[in-house]
Amino acid sequence: MTARRRRRILPAVLAVGLLLAGCSAEGAGTAGATAPIAGATVSPTLSPTPTPPTVAERAAAIVARMSRSERAGQALMTAGTVSQLPGLAPAVRRYHLAGVMVRGRSGAGTAAVAKAFRPVRSAAPEGLPLLTATDQEGGLVQVLSGPGFSTIPRATVQGGLPLRTMRADARTWGTQLAKAGVRLDLAPVADVPCASTLHDNPPIAGLDRQYSSDPGHAGEHVAAFVAGMRSAGVATAVKHFPGLGCVRANTDTSRRVVDSVTTASSVRLKAFAAGIDGGTAFVMMSSAEYSRIDPGTPALFSSRIIRGLLRERLGFDGVVMSDDVGGARAVARWTPGQRAVRFVRAGGDLLLDVAPADIGPMHGALVDQAGRSPAFDAQLTAAAERVVAARLALPAS
């Protein structure tokens, strides 16, 4: 539910409350008030049952007890292949990492992936589940296959499914991920190609990753995918905000990728809004530049795009994460530490870097900047609270 759609308390409810309160006060002061009957047992006044803390309140309490080093770790996620996962456990402990992604391509199956994830999951603090993630979109982007995993069709095929079938299929795929120990799917793709780039859009249309060229239709399938995964206990990351459908190069392989079409009121944002309204817990940022929104600044480093557009206009209050910054040429001109600081300063929460060697410099830069700048320290704390809340919301497994 977006900020624009949040419910307000009805004035009529307040009026009734005031009326009842007035009647009680009037009755208490009336001379003819009924006295207690002699010998009658007077029941003690019952204290109201305490309201349990919300997930956000629990997260804030946990973060308040964290050291600066622990808070910095909440902003970081690294990655490895299935065979590399166990070896990442020391990094999870040392840098207090929020998450680990399994990358590459593996046909090992659900049981083998679950076994590989156990050491890194055990490295996380008790009661604070690790964000275990993968890319399981379908088609050419399906990291995990083998025994226990379905072959997921490409998004252009998924976009032709009835919504009820889409939700049911996503639930099935999510159940398979959960059995493999994965609790966050870095999907679905909400990017909608422009008419002019439909046949020249390497990162999305070139790989059949879009549900549709119609934002409304795409949005319905984005929301259905989110709902199906959620029903299986798997969180989603709608990506790549504010869209890679109108670019003619790939941020993974090109130094500068510029979208000169998308605006802050683009109709293609409807697909992202549908995912947000559908309850996605994460939104992944694009690494492209958007000359008609914040020229010269990649989206993941743009406060105007993260805070102004995603949070304020679309009402998203979950975790803002980056696409991989470890192997992307679009952000290679910044050092790992600079990438981390720029991302958090812009309003980002969780930085994905598939190169484990980058994590130490990133963590150190976040700790150092937070120690020198109270304003940045507050931003890091806010990011940590959102990430910890997402971790607490993960189902027990």
N, C-alpha and C positions, 0 to 999 in steps of 0.2 A: 504494500500500500504506500503510495507516494505521499510526500508532505502535503501536496495539494488535496489529497483525498482523505487525510486523517479526520476522524470523527471529532466533533465538538459536543460538549455537554449541552443538552437542550435547555434553554431558559425555563421551560415549563417544569423541568425536574427540579431546578433550583427554587422555583416559586413554591412548589409543593413542599420541599424541605423546609423553607422558611415558614410556611403556613403551619406545618405540624409543630415546628419548634415554638411558634407563637402560642399555639393552643396549649402546649405543655406548660409553658411559662405562666399563662393566664390561669390554668387550672391549679397550679401550685400556689398561686397567691389568692385564691378565692376563699372567703371565710367559711363557706359551706363545704369545704373539701372533706372527704370521708376519712375518718381516723382509722388506724389499724384496729382490727377486732382483737379484744383481749384474749390472750392465750393462744393466738394464732402463730404459727411458725412463719417467720419472715425469711424468704429465700435470699441468700447472699447474692450480691450483684456479681454477675459473671464478667470476667475480663474478656475483651475481644481477642479472638485468636490472632496471634501475630501474623502479619503478611510475610510470606517467605520472600527473600530478596530475589530480584530479577536477575537474569543472566548478566545483564550489563552491570548491575550493582555488584555481583560476585566478581566479575572481571575487574572492576575498578578496585575492589578490595585486594585482590591478588596482585595487581600491578603496583598498588601502593606499597606492598611489601618487597617488591623486586629491587634489586640493585640496578644501577644504570646499565651495567653489562647485560643483565638479564632482559631488561627492556629493549636494548638494541637487538638482541637475538630474536625478539618477537617480530621484527621487521624483515627477517631473512628466511629464505627457503633455497635449498640447493637440490641437486639431482644426481642420479647415477643410473646405470643400467641395472637389470635384475641382479646380475652377478656382483655388481659394485655396491649394492645397497648395504649389506652388512658392514662394509668398511667405512661407512659414513657415520656410524654410531659415535665415535670419538668426537667428531665435529659437532654433532648434535649436543653432546654434553659440554664441550669446551665453550661453544658460542651460544648455547641456550637456544638453538634454532627452533623456529615455529613449525617448520615442515620440511619434508623431503619428497621429491617427485621421482617416479621411475620413468626413464626416458628410453629412447631408442626403439627397437622392435624386438619383441620376445614372443616365442611360441611355447613358453614353458608351462603355461596353464595356471589356474587359480591357486592350487595348493603350493606350487613352487614359489609363486610371487608372495603369497602370504608368509611362507617360511623366510624368505629373504627380507621381508619387512620387519620381522620380529625383533632383531637386534636394535634397529633404529627406534622402533616404537618403545622398546624397553628403556632406551636412553632418555626419554622424555620424563619430566617430573610426574610423580603419581598424582592422578586426578586431573591432569592437564594433557589430554590426548594430542599426539602429534598429528599435524595435517599431512596425511599421506595422499599423494596426488599422482595423476597421470593424464595423458591426452588420449581420450577415448571418444573421438567424434564419430568415426566411421569412415568408410572408403579408404582413401590414401593416408588418413591420419587416425590410425588405430594402433596404439603402442602394444597392447596386450592381446594375445590370441592363444590358441592351443586348447587343451582339455579344460572344459568349464566355461569357455568364452564363446559367444556367438560371433559370427562374421557380420559386422555392422555395415549396412549399406551406406553409400556416400550421401551427403546431405541433400543433393538434388533429388535423390530417390525418396529420402525421408520426407521431403517437402510435399510429396504427392500422396502421403499416407493420410487417412482420416485421423482427426485429432485424437479420437479415442484410442486408435491403434498406436499412434505415436506415443501417447502416455504409457500404454501397456508395454510397448517395446522398450521404452526408456527405463521403466521399472525393472524389466528383465535384465537389461544391461547393467543397471545399478546394483541389482542383487548379485550379479556375477562379480562386479568390482568389490562389493562389500566382503564377499567370500575370499577375495584375494587380499584383503586388508587395506583396500583403497577407500578413502572417505571423501575425496574431493576430485571431481572430474573437471578438467580444464576445458569445458565445453558447456553450452553449445555456441556455435558461431552465429552471431547476430548481424554480421556484415552483409549489406545488401549492395550488389553491384550497380553502378550507374549504367544507363543505356549505352553511353559512349565507351565504357570500359568492359562491357560484358565479355568481349572476345580479346581483351588485352588487360587482364587483371591477374597477374601471376600468383599473388598470395591466396586469393579466394576463388574466383570463378575459374581460374586456370587449373584448380585442383578439385572443382566441384564441391566446394565447402559451404556454399550458400543454400539456404532452404528455398529461396525464391528471389526474383527481382522485384517483387511487390512487397513493400515494407509491412503492410498489414498481414499478408499471408505468412511472411517470414516470422513476424512477431507471434502469431498464433502457435507456430511450431516450436519456436524458442520457449514459449511458456509451457507448452505440453511436455517438452523435454525436461525442463526444470521440475515440473510437477512429478513426472515419472521417477526421476532420480531421487527427489526428496522423499517420495513414498518408500523408496528402498533404503533410506538412511544415508544417502550420498549427497553431499553438497555440490553445487555447480558454480562455475565461473563463466558468466556470459562475456563474450569477447568479440572484437577488439575495439574498445570504445575510443573515439566516436565513429569508428568504422574504417575498414580497409577496402571497401568495395569500389572506390573511385580512384585508386592509385594504379600506376603502371609499372611498379617495381616492388620488390620484396625487401622489407626491412632487415631480414636475415642476411641478405647478400648485397644490398646497396647502401652506400654511405649516407645518402640523403634521399628520403622518399617524401614527396610533398603532395598533399591533396589540396587542389585549388578549387574544389567544388563545394565541399561540405561546409555548411554554416551552422550556427547555434540553433537554428530553427529548421534544420533539414528534416524532411519527411522520413528519411532513412533512420532517424533516431527512434522511430516508433518501435522498431524491432527490439532495441535495447530497453525501452520503457516497458514493453510487454514482459520481458524477462525480469525486470525489477519489480513490477507489479505482481508477477508470478512467484516472487519470494526468493530469487537467487541470493545467496549469501555473499557472493564474490562477483566483482566485475573486473575484468582484465583490460588494462590500458593498451592502446596501440603505441608503437614507437615512431609512427610517422608524424610529419608536421602538417598543420592545417592552417594554410595561409589566410583563410577568411575567418578564423577564430582567434588564433594566437600565432601570427607569422614568426617563423624562425625558431620555434620551440617545439621539440617533440612532445607529443601529448602526455607522456608519462612524467614529464618535467614541467607541465603547464598547470599552474594554480587556476588559471582562467578556465581550463577544461575540466580539471578534477573538482575543484571547489565550486566554481561558478556554474558550470553546465551539469556535471554529473550529480553533485550533491544538492545544490540549491534548486536548479530547474527541474531535474528528474527525480529529486527526493531520495536518492540512494543513501542509506546510512549504514551499509555493511562494509565489508573489507574491499578496499581498492588495491588490486595487485598489478604488478607489471607483467608483461610478456618477458621471455628470457632476455636478459641483458648480458649474458656471458658470451654468447656467440653471435650476437646481432651486430652487423656492421653499422647500423644506423646510430648506435650509441658508442661506437668504439673510440671516438675522439675524446671521451671522458674516461678518467681512470675509474677503477672499481669503486674507490672511496667516494669520488665525486658523484658517480651515478647514485649511490645510496643516499647521500646527503641531499642531492637535488630532488630525488623522488619523494623523500619524506617531507622536505620543505614545501613541496608543491601540494601536499595533502595526501600522498600515497601511504599505504600501510604495510604492504608485504611485497618485498622485492624478490623475484625469481631469478637465480643465476645458476645455470647448469654446470658451471665450472667451479668445482669445490675450492680450487686455489684462490678464487676471488673472495671467498667468504671472510677470511681473516682480515684483509685490508678494508672490506666494507664494514665489518663489525667495529674495527678500530676507529674508522672515520666517524661512525655514528656516535660512539662513546665520546670521542674527542670533541665533536661539535656540540653535543649535548652538555658537556662540561663547560664549554666556553660561552654558550648562548642559552639563557633561560627561556627565550621564546622557542628555540629549536627543541629544548628539553621538553617543553610542554607539548610540542607537536609529536615528538617521539612517544611520549606517554599516551597521548590520545590514540596514536596508531597501535601501540601495544594493547590498549584496552579493547579496541575493536577486534584485533587478532585473537586475543585471549577469549573474548566472548564467543567468537566463532569456534574456537577449540572446545570450549565448554559445551557448546551446542551439539557437538558431535555425539552420536549415539554410542553407548557403551558396547564394546566388542571384545 
